């Protein structure tokens, strides 16, 4: 018996900052997208595992609420380059 999946979208909030996790099917496999705003730009990051998506969403909202959005932008750009 599989564990029950939560209702989507999942909202992760810290203070006034929030990120949402969406669930999609990609070629028959589940895909989890973390959506958040840095300044006026919307960012989307994809994950195959829900726990990884939750961890990233928590990191993002804590970073933005602490005023560390420049580092988040650079880190995301670095992750895409590797």
N, C-alpha and C positions, 0 to 999 in steps of 0.2 A: 504494500500500500504506500503510495507516494504522499509526501507531506502536502498539505493544502497550500495552493498558491494564493498570495494576498491579492486584494483588489488593486487594479492599476487605473490610473497612474498613482505611484507612491510619491508623496511629497516629503522631502527632508528639509526641515526649517531650523534656523538658528537666528534668533533676533528677528530682523526684518528681511533676512536673506533666505531664499528658498531655491531648491532644485527639484525637478521632477524626474522620476524614472518611469519610462514607458516600456511596454513589452510588445515586440513585433515578431513575426515569423520571417525568417530569411532563408530561403531555399529549404523550408521544412524544419529549420532549427530555430529555437528561441533566441531572440536577441534583445538585449536590454539597453535602452538609450537614456543617458543622463543629459538633461537639458537645463541650462542655466544661462544667466546673462552676466557678461562682464562689460560694464559701461552700458552702451546702447546696442551691443552685439550679442546675438544668441549663439551659444556654443552647444554642440551635440557631440557626445562621445559614446561609442558603442562598446558593449561588453557581452561575452557569451555567458557569464555567470552572474546571477543576481547579487550574490554577496560582494563581488568585486565592484559592481555598479553602486551598491549601497555605500561601500567604503569610499569610493571616489566622490559620491555625492556629499558625504559627510565632510571629506577633506575640502571640497570646493566651498561649501557654505561656511565652514569655519574660517577658511582663508579669506574669503570675500568679506565676511563680517569683521575680521581682524584688520582689514584694510590691505591685504596682501594680494590684491588682484593682479598686479604687474607680474609677480612671481608665478601666479597661476597661468597667465597667458604665455609666459616664456616656457614654463614646464610643459604645457600642452603642445606648444610648437616643437619642443625638443622631442617629446614622445612620438610625434608624427614623423619626425625626420629619421628616427632609428628603425 
